[in-house]
Amino acid sequence: MTVLRQIPFHESPTALNLKQRLAALDDWIADEDSFRVSYRFESSSTALEFITLVGLLAEKVDLHPQVDWRADVVTLRLAHELNTEITEQDLSLARRISTDAHRLSCVVLNLNQETTAQPKGKPEVLRGGLSATR
């Protein structure tokens, strides 16, 4: 009799493949069941414009990221079911979102920081050791 064992996602080859595939998405950070990004925009109206663009892209491909909007900061999370692989469609949506965000002159926030507590005019440390002052 064959016994099948379900491999936890964080131990599976899929998890390793996910990290490799997400490496090309500089803005995004992966965890066990999602990947996410946080952008700061010049104004809340620009942030809202970005959210609208994300919504239009998401409708086209029937993938809907979770959106957290705080004034000029937008955080997105693309989730997938446990033990399922990120699809090329997921990665394509993430790439298109990043392209639109940068076209709107965003600043990528370090997701380990408290994004709502950053006062304007203070330097922010970005991933990779870069800093930006608003």
C-alpha positions, 0 to 999 in steps of 0.5 A, a space after each residue: 500500500 502506498 502512503 502519500 505524505 503532504 509536504 508542508 509548503 515551506 519544505 516543498 520544491 515549490 517554495 524554492 521555485 517561488 523564491 527563484 521566480 520572485 527574485 526577478 520582482 525586486 519590489 516584492 517580498 514573499 512569505 509562505 502563502 503570499 507575496 507583497 509590496 508597499 509603495 509610497 506615492 507623492 499624494 493620496 490622489 496618486 495612491 488612489 490612481 494607482 489603486 484604480 490601475 491595480 483594480 483594472 489589471 486585476 479584473 482583466 486576469 481575475 486575480 484580486 490582490 488585498 489592498 491596504 491604502 493609508 493616505 499616500 501609502 499602498 500595500 498590496 498582497 497577492 495570496 495563493 492557496 497553500 501547497 499551490 505554486 505561484 503561476 505565471 499569471 500571478 507573476 505577470 500581474 505583479 510585474 505589471 503592478 510594479 511597472 505602473 507604480 514606478 511610472 507614478 514615481 513611487 518609493 518602495 517601502 521596506 515592508 519591515 518598517 511601520 509604513 503609516 508612521 513614517 513622517 514626511 521629510 525624514 529619510 526612509 531606508 529602502 531594501 538594498 540599503 538605499 535611502 530616499 527623502 520625501 
